[in-house]
Amino acid sequence: MLMNIYRNRLSYDFDSQGNTTDAMVGFNGLNDQGETTMATIKVTQDMLGEGKTFDDFSGKQITELAKQKWLNYIEPKVETKQE
């Protein structure tokens, strides 16, 4: 069963000099069983790489960074046993 996930929001925050400080990316998902998922992920300056700014990235690239951050949150890190 696949979940169709799509971006439903992309917004930027700016400092007093007009520089982009971070981006917020919203996601929604729905599968054929009627189950849904939602997330809002913040992309920060430190995620861009040394010497890069938000001006160096397209909306699609910002979305991909947010997806990767989201996957890191939900991906199991340690196997656990159920008793």
Beta strands, then each sheet from edge to edge (+ up, - down):
strand 1: 4-14
strand 2: 20-30
strand 3: 36-44
sheet 1: 1+ 2- 3+
end
